[in-house]
Amino acid sequence: MEFIVPGAASVAIKCKDGVVLGNDRRATLGYTVTNKSTKKVFPLTDHIGLSAYGLIGDFQILVKIMKARANLYQYEAGSRISTQSMGKMLSNYLYYRKMFPLFTNVVIAGVDIDGPKLYTLDAIGSLMPDDYGVGGTSMLMMVGMLESEYAPEITIVKGEKLIEKIIRSAIARDAMSGNGIDILTITDAGYKEKYFELNELGE
């Protein structure tokens, strides 16, 4: 039996005044669409978010664990966890599971006291800082648009529009992703979420 990881259009960018993360809503099993409202973008804290690609159960439990660990950190340290510390904690957890890995690749991004931060991680916890990250079956279609249109000085407002544009374009060509767009925007003031319905995508 062929093993096919569900599709995704996971993308995140670092802006001069925050970070923007986005993903689609389609869940698949092989060539069958099993769900059309699956969230793949999550706030971990008020200032940190995660966008995921991989097995749905794996990244859902990973998000629950990381939210709990962030809350414990705040309780014990008396201050909110930084994006870098959250990324390292996530990296350590994935590496600890390397012999029985969670089948997921994630992008974690947030706003710290010293500015926006973004990291990409693979299934065994490789932690890589970057200005943007992509993942999923739409990755190759998205990264070309990002490289041509992204600039480090981009604002949150323009960043949201860029993320939406990139995902719209990618899911129009990728049968494994689609059915909606979730966008998570994080600034110093906190986070806000947007969702674009199916009929807004023209599908």
N, C-alpha and C positions, 0 to 999 in steps of 0.2 A: 504494500500500500504506500503510495507516494505521500510524503509529509510536506504539507504546504502551510507556511505561516500566514495567518490572516493579513490582509493588506492594510496600508495606512499611508497618510500624507502628512507625516510629522515634520514640522518646521518651527524654528525659533530664531529670533534675531535679538542682538543687543543694540539698543538705541542710546542716544546721548542722554535721554531723560528717563530711561526705564528699559523694560524688555517686553517682547511680544511673542507669545507661543500660539500655535495653531495646529489643528488636525481635523481629519474627516470623521464621519460617524458610522461607516459601514463595517460590519463584521461578516467574515466569510469562513466557510468550511470547504476547502477545495474550491470548486467552481460554483458553490451555492451561497447565496446571501442569506445568512442566518439571523441577522438583526440590522435594523436601519437607524438605531438611536444609541449606539455604543460610544460612551465618552472615552476619549483617549488623551485629554488634557485635564490636568488637575492642579489646584492650588495645594501646596503642602503646608504653607503658613501664609500669613498676610503679605509676605514679601518674597516668597519663593514659589515657583511653579514647575511642573514637569509635563513633558509631552512624550508619549510612548508609542512604540511599535513592537509587535510580537504577539505571543499568546495572551489572550485577554485575561484569563484567570491569573497568570503570572504577574502582569503589571498591576492588576487590581490589588492583589495581596501586597505587592511591593509598596504601593502608595499607602495602604493602611499602616504598614509597619513604619514607614518613614514619617508619617504624620504623628504616630505615637511617640517615636523617638525624638522628634522636634519638640513635642510638648514636654517630654521628660527633661530635655536639655534646658528648656526655658524655666522649668520648675526648679531644677538643681542649680543652674548658673545664675538665674535671676535676670537674664537678658535673652533676647531673641537670637536664634542660631543664624550664623551667616551663610550665604550661598556656598562659599568655599567649604565650610565645615559640613554643611549638609551634603555636598557633593562627595566629600571624603568619607563621610559616614555611609553613604549609599555605595560608594566604590568598595569599601571594606566589606559590606554585607554581601555584595555580588561576588567578590573574590573568595570570600569564605565558602560560598556555595559553588565554587568552580567545578567540582567533581559531579555535582548534580545541579547544573545551572538553571536559572530562570530564563526562559526563552524570550528575552526582551532587550531592546536597545532603547535608551532614553536620552532626552536632552533635558537638563535641569538649568533653570535660569532664574535670576532674582536681582533685587536691588539691596545692596549693603550700604553701610555708612560711607564707604569710599567709592560708591558708584555701582553701576550695573555689572553683573557677572554672568557668564554662560559657560556650561561644560557639557560635553557629550560623553556618554558611557556605553560600552558594549556589554554583552551578557556576562563577562567575567570581571567587570569593574574597571576597565581602562579609563582613567579620568583625564580628559583632554580639554583645556581651556580654548575657547574660540570666540569669534564675533558672531557666528551663526552656526546652526546645526540642522541637518535634515536626516530623515530616516523613513523607512517603509518602501513599499512597492512603487511609490511615486517619486522616490528620491532622485533618480537620474533626470527626471523631467523638471524637478524643482530647482536643483542646484545650479543649472545653467542660467535660469532666470535670476536667481539670487546673485550670482557672480556678476551679472551684467547690470543689475539695478540697485544692489545694496551698497550703502556707504556708511561708514562708522558714525558720521554726524547726523544720520537720519533721526527724525523726531518720532515720538510715539504715534502721533496722528498719522503721519505718512507710513510708519511701520505697520500699523493695522491694515491700511489699504494695500500695502505690498504683500502682506501675508495672505490676505483674502484673494488678491489677484493670482498669486502663485498657486494656491490650493485649487481655486476654480479652474485654472488652466490645466493643472496636473490631473484632477479627477475626471476631466472631460476625456482624457486619453487612457486612463488607468481603470480597467474594469474591476480591480480589487478594492478600490476606494471610492467614496462618494456618499450620497444621501444626506449631506449636511456639513456645515463647518462650525467648529468651536474655536473661538479666539479668546485667549487669556492675556490681559494687559496688566503689567505690574509697574507701579511707580513708587516714589517715597510715601505717597498717601495710602498705598495699599493696592488691592487688585480689583479688577472688574472683568466680568465674563460676557461674551456675546455669542449668540447662536443664530446661524442663518438657516432658515427652513429649507426643505427640499424644493418648494416651488420658487424660491428666490434663486436657485441654481439653474433653473431652466431645464431640469432633467425630466 
